[in-house]
Amino acid sequence: MTHRREHRFDVWTAGAGYERYMGRWSRPVAERFTHWLGRPERLRWLDVGCGTGGLSAAVAARCRPREVLAVDRSPGYADWARAAAAAGTHVVVADAMALPVRDGACDAVVSGLTLNFLEPPAAAVAEMVRPVRAGGLVAAYVWDYAGGMDLLRLFWGAAVLTDPSAAALDERRRFPLCRPEALSGLWTGAGLGEVAVAPIEVPMVFADFADLWEPFLTGQGPAPGYLAALSAADREKVGGALRAAVPYAPDGSVALTARAWAVRGRRAG
């Protein structure tokens, strides 16, 4: 049984495609997230829904862990993450709702850009709490689809302009968890203490429209998956609407902002 909240356009198979589409922005978010956590060295970490390994790499580089176990349900993403993993990082294929870790085995459990896709989210967080020792950390971050993810806001606006039925696929509508109040309530509801929520913003600068548009054609994630299902003519219509909507600098570059909301809490002793 899958516990991932998936639409038929949510495609997660090819690591190279994801890196081109979103990895270049998600990696700096992961670096700032680990800085915000401020954890000591030599801890045992678990990365839930590791994707292509951006968060695991940030943990390895900044936190000097004893070990990192990274899990993802996608064999393609796990292969990509494993190929680039630092020493002491182990990547396995596993379901986020049935983590292959005994109770209390970890000092910190983290998850990057995955929680929106796990159903139900309260059960997902409970499964993240289970492997954490008393006093250990549970933390995650999700894109602020509601107001701070300019790229996807502009994309879905263009898609709806050409295909009104695309409104049902807009991540702003699909993922109500992308707000600080919702994340704080989820962590508190899981029995975690010292709960804190913070925004993490990174600039997204594209050399030109092609640099922005072509990664949408990789087929990885909800928006690219939606495009892949369209005819070539309809894809061109969406591309034209998006081209008209994005803000350009005099040199033709496009500067946007990507914001994520991060949440952390401590398991009671």
GUNU-292404 format. One line per 5 residues: number of its first residue (from 1); for each residue x negated, y, z of C-alpha. Coordinates in steps of 0.05 Angstrom, whole numbers, plus 32768, in hexadecimal, padded with zeros to 4 digits. Last residue first. Layout:
N
NUM> X,Y,Z; ...
***
This chain:
269
269> 7F07,8106,8226; 7F37,8128,81F7; 7F26,8128,81AD; 7F0C,816B,8195; 7F2A,8196,815E
264> 7F18,81B4,811B; 7F3E,81D6,80E3; 7F25,81F5,80A2; 7F4F,821C,8071; 7F33,8223,802B
259> 7F2C,8260,7FFF; 7F14,8263,7FB7; 7F0A,82A8,7F9A; 7F07,82BE,7F51; 7ED5,82E1,7F24
254> 7EDC,82D9,7ED8; 7EA3,82EB,7EA9; 7EB0,830F,7E67; 7E78,8342,7E6F; 7EAA,8379,7E80
249> 7EC7,834E,7EB8; 7F04,8325,7EA9; 7F42,8317,7ED3; 7F68,82D7,7EC1; 7FB0,82DA,7EA6
244> 7FA7,82DE,7E5B; 7F77,82A3,7E59; 7FA8,827C,7E85; 7FE1,8287,7E54; 7FB5,8271,7E1A
239> 7F9D,8234,7E3F; 7FE4,8220,7E50; 7FF8,8227,7E07; 7FBA,8201,7DF0; 7FCD,81C8,7E1E
234> 8012,81C8,7DFF; 7FF5,81C0,7DB9; 7FC6,8188,7DCE; 8001,8162,7DEC; 8005,8161,7E37
229> 7FF3,8128,7E66; 7FAB,813E,7E6B; 7FC1,8183,7E82; 7FE7,8166,7EBD; 7FAB,813D,7ED1
224> 7F7F,817B,7ECC; 7FAE,819F,7EFD; 7FB7,8164,7F2D; 7F6F,814C,7F32; 7F3B,8132,7F00
219> 7F50,8133,7EB7; 7F10,8154,7E9E; 7F36,8188,7E74; 7F3D,81B9,7EAE; 7EF0,81BD,7EAE
214> 7EF5,81DD,7E69; 7F1F,8219,7E80; 7EF2,823F,7EB0; 7EB1,823A,7E8A; 7ED8,8245,7E4A
209> 7EF4,8286,7E67; 7EB0,82A3,7E73; 7E74,829C,7EA2; 7EA1,8287,7EDA; 7E98,82A1,7F21
204> 7EBD,827E,7F59; 7EAC,82A0,7F9B; 7EB1,8278,7FDC; 7EE0,8282,8016; 7EE8,8259,8056
199> 7F22,826B,8083; 7F24,8256,80CC; 7F4E,8229,80F9; 7F3D,8215,8141; 7F57,81DE,816E
194> 7F36,81D8,81B2; 7F5E,8198,81BE; 7F76,815F,8192; 7FB5,8139,81A4; 7FC9,812A,815C
189> 8000,815F,8162; 7FCB,8193,8170; 7FA6,8181,8130; 7FE6,8182,8106; 7FFE,81C3,8126
184> 7FBC,81E5,8117; 7FBF,81CD,80CF; 8006,81E6,80C5; 7FF7,8229,80E4; 7FB9,8233,80BA
179> 7FDC,8227,8078; 7FCA,81F3,8042; 7FF7,81BD,8060; 8032,81D4,8034; 8014,81AC,7FFA
174> 8043,81A1,7FC0; 805B,81E8,7FB6; 8017,820A,7FB4; 7FFD,81CC,7F90; 8029,81DD,7F55
169> 8047,819C,7F3A; 8090,81B0,7F42; 8082,81F1,7F1E; 806C,81C9,7EE1; 80B5,81C3,7ECC
164> 80B2,820C,7EB5; 8082,81F9,7E7C; 805F,8234,7E59; 8064,8266,7E91; 8062,822E,7EC4
159> 801D,8218,7EAA; 8002,825F,7EAB; 8018,826A,7EF3; 7FFD,8225,7F03; 7FB8,8239,7EEA
154> 7FB7,827D,7F0A; 7FC7,8262,7F4F; 7F96,8228,7F42; 7F5C,8257,7F36; 7F6F,8289,7F6B
149> 7F6E,8258,7FA5; 7F7E,8287,7FDF; 7FC9,828E,7FE4; 7FF1,824E,7FEC; 7FBD,821E,7FD0
144> 7F8E,822E,800A; 7F61,81F2,7FFB; 7F5B,81C0,8033; 7F2A,81B8,806D; 7F1E,8183,80A1
139> 7F06,8178,80E8; 7F07,8143,8120; 7ED0,814B,8154; 7EBE,811D,818D; 7ECC,8128,81D7
134> 7EE4,80E0,81DF; 7EC8,80B9,81A5; 7EE6,80C0,8160; 7EFD,8082,8138; 7F48,808D,8149
129> 7F4A,80D8,813B; 7F45,80D0,80EF; 7F7D,809C,80F1; 7FA8,80CC,8118; 7F99,8102,80E5
124> 7FB2,80D5,80AC; 7FEF,80C2,80D4; 8001,810B,80DD; 7FF4,8118,8093; 8028,80E4,807C
119> 8010,80DB,8048; 7FCA,80EE,8033; 7FBF,811C,7FF7; 7FBF,815E,801D; 7F8A,8141,804C
114> 7F56,8138,8016; 7F33,817B,800A; 7EFB,8169,803B; 7F01,8139,8075; 7ED9,8134,80B5
109> 7ED1,8103,80EE; 7E9C,8112,8123; 7E7B,80EA,815B; 7E8F,80A7,813E; 7E9B,8061,8159
104> 7ED6,8070,8186; 7F04,803C,8167; 7EE3,8010,8133; 7ED7,8028,80EC; 7EF2,800F,80A9
99> 7F25,8047,80A3; 7F6C,8031,8094; 7F91,8070,8080; 7F55,808D,805B; 7F54,804E,8031
94> 7F0F,8032,8023; 7ED7,8030,7FEF; 7E94,8038,8013; 7E5D,806C,8015; 7E23,8068,8046
89> 7DFB,80A6,8058; 7DBA,809A,807E; 7D8E,80B0,8045; 7DB3,80E3,801B; 7DEA,80CF,7FEB
84> 7DE5,80E1,7FA1; 7DF4,809D,7F83; 7E24,808D,7FBC; 7E4F,80CB,7FAF; 7E56,80BA,7F65
79> 7E66,8071,7F73; 7E99,8086,7FA8; 7EBA,80B4,7F76; 7EC2,807D,7F44; 7ED7,804A,7F78
74> 7F0F,8079,7F8E; 7F29,806A,7FD4; 7EF4,8093,7FF6; 7EC9,8087,8033; 7E89,80A9,804D
69> 7E63,808D,8088; 7E2E,80BD,80A0; 7DF3,80AB,80CD; 7DC8,80C9,8104; 7DDB,810C,80E9
64> 7DAD,8146,80D8; 7DE7,8178,80D9; 7DD5,81A6,809E; 7DBD,8179,8066; 7DE0,8138,8077
59> 7E21,815B,8089; 7E1E,8183,8048; 7E12,8144,8020; 7E4D,8121,8041; 7E78,815D,8031
54> 7E66,815D,7FE7; 7E6A,8111,7FDE; 7E90,8107,7F9D; 7ED1,80FA,7FC2; 7EC3,80F1,800C
49> 7F0B,80DF,801F; 7EF9,80D9,8069; 7EB1,80EC,807C; 7E9D,80C8,80BC; 7E62,80E3,80E4
44> 7E34,80C5,8118; 7E0E,80FC,813B; 7DC3,8107,813D; 7DC4,8153,813A; 7DF3,8184,815D
39> 7E35,819D,813E; 7E41,81E5,8127; 7E84,81D7,8106; 7E82,821A,80E2; 7E3F,8207,80C1
34> 7E5F,81C5,80AA; 7E99,81EC,808B; 7E6A,821D,8068; 7E45,81E4,8046; 7E86,81C1,8033
29> 7EA1,8201,8014; 7E60,8207,7FEC; 7E6C,81C0,7FD2; 7EB6,81CB,7FC0; 7EA7,8200,7F8D
24> 7E76,81DA,7F60; 7E9E,819B,7F6D; 7EDF,81B6,7F4F; 7EE3,81A9,7F04; 7E9C,8194,7EF2
19> 7E93,816B,7F30; 7ED7,814C,7F27; 7EC7,8136,7EE0; 7E84,8118,7EF5; 7EA5,80F1,7F2D
14> 7ED8,80CF,7F01; 7F15,80AC,7F20; 7F42,80DB,7F47; 7F80,80EC,7F1E; 7FBC,810E,7F3E
9> 7FE9,8114,7F01; 8015,80D9,7F14; 8021,80FC,7F57; 7FFD,80E0,7F92; 8007,80E4,7FDD
4> 7FD2,80B2,7FF1; 7FE9,807C,8020; 7FE4,8045,7FEE; 8000,8000,8000
***
